[in-house]
């Protein structure tokens, strides 16, 4: 497992932007795919975006395609999620997760990730 620390959440108006960061504390991501999940009250945790170890492949949920961009800097052991054109529907707790997942069917499933951050709240006001 890897200790993950998220930052960058907050309150923003609809149409605004936020950038979330996930850092691997004390060690590297160890070749893991890194994903950003979110969970709104009363809803299941869903994968928003993910990026493989070498950055060669990314995944985006349909609801965020064209608005969110995931990137990683392995030299700095960080993964970022740039969120633009935010809407109130994006309001949720966002979690960074890391795991040895490659196939999309596995990548979107939370239980296949072995490392999780504590979560950061993103609130988009209308």
C-alpha positions in Angstrom: 0.0 0.0 0.0 0.9 3.6 -0.5 -0.1 6.6 1.7 -2.0 9.1 -0.4 -2.6 12.7 0.5 -5.1 14.8 -1.4 -5.3 18.6 -1.5 -7.1 21.3 -3.5 -10.7 20.9 -2.7 -13.0 23.7 -1.8 -16.0 25.8 -2.6 -16.4 27.2 -6.1 -19.2 28.8 -8.1 -20.7 27.0 -11.1 -18.5 27.4 -14.2 -15.4 27.7 -12.1 -12.3 25.5 -11.8 -10.4 23.6 -9.2 -7.3 21.5 -9.3 -6.9 18.5 -7.0 -3.6 17.0 -6.2 -2.7 13.6 -4.9 0.7 12.9 -3.5 2.3 9.6 -2.5 3.7 10.2 0.9 7.1 8.7 1.7 7.3 6.5 -1.3 6.4 6.3 -5.0 3.1 5.0 -6.5 5.1 1.8 -7.2 3.8 1.4 -10.7 0.2 1.7 -9.8 -2.6 3.2 -11.8 -4.0 6.3 -10.0 -7.7 7.1 -10.1 -9.9 9.9 -8.8 -13.2 8.7 -7.4 -16.0 10.8 -6.0 -18.9 10.1 -3.8 -21.9 12.3 -3.3 -24.4 11.9 -0.4 -26.6 8.9 -1.0 -24.7 7.8 -4.1 -22.2 5.1 -4.8 -18.5 5.9 -5.2 -17.7 6.4 -8.9 -14.5 6.7 -10.9 -14.1 10.1 -12.4 -10.7 9.7 -14.1 -7.7 7.4 -14.0 -4.3 7.3 -15.4 -1.9 4.4 -15.8 1.6 4.3 -14.4 3.3 5.6 -17.5 0.5 8.0 -18.4 0.0 6.1 -21.5 -3.7 5.5 -21.0 -6.4 7.6 -19.3 -10.0 7.0 -18.5 -12.8 9.6 -18.0 -16.3 9.1 -16.9 -18.7 10.4 -19.6 -20.0 13.0 -17.2 -16.6 14.7 -17.0 -15.2 14.2 -20.5 -14.0 17.5 -22.0 -14.1 19.2 -18.6 -11.6 17.3 -16.4 -8.0 16.4 -17.2 -5.9 13.9 -15.2 -2.1 14.1 -15.3 0.8 12.6 -13.3 4.3 13.6 -12.6 6.1 10.4 -11.4 9.3 12.4 -10.6 7.3 14.3 -8.0 5.1 11.4 -7.1 1.9 13.4 -7.7 -1.2 13.0 -9.8 -3.4 16.0 -10.5 -7.0 16.4 -11.6 -7.8 19.7 -13.3 -11.6 20.4 -13.1 -13.1 23.0 -15.4 -16.6 24.2 -16.0 -17.8 22.8 -12.7 -21.5 22.3 -12.1 -23.4 21.6 -8.9 -23.6 18.0 -10.0 -19.8 17.7 -9.4 -20.3 18.3 -5.7 -18.9 15.4 -3.8 -16.0 14.1 -1.7 -13.2 13.3 -4.1 -10.8 10.5 -3.3 -7.5 9.6 -4.8 -6.8 5.9 -5.1 -4.0 3.8 -6.4 -3.9 0.2 -7.5 -2.5 -2.4 -9.9 -5.4 -2.1 -12.4 -5.3 -1.8 -16.1 -8.5 -3.1 -17.7 -11.3 -0.6 -17.7 -13.7 -3.0 -16.1 -11.3 -3.4 -13.2 -10.2 0.3 -13.1 -13.7 1.5 -12.4 -14.2 -0.8 -9.4 -13.1 0.7 -6.1 -12.3 -2.6 -4.4 -9.4 -3.3 -6.8 -7.5 -0.3 -5.4 -5.3 -1.0 -2.5 -4.5 2.5 -1.4 -6.8 5.4 -0.7 -6.5 9.0 0.4 -8.7 10.6 3.1 -10.9 12.5 0.6 -11.3 16.2 -0.1 -14.6 18.0 -0.3 -15.6 19.8 -3.6 -18.7 22.0 -3.4 -20.0 23.8 -6.4 -22.6 26.4 -5.8 -25.2 27.4 -8.4 
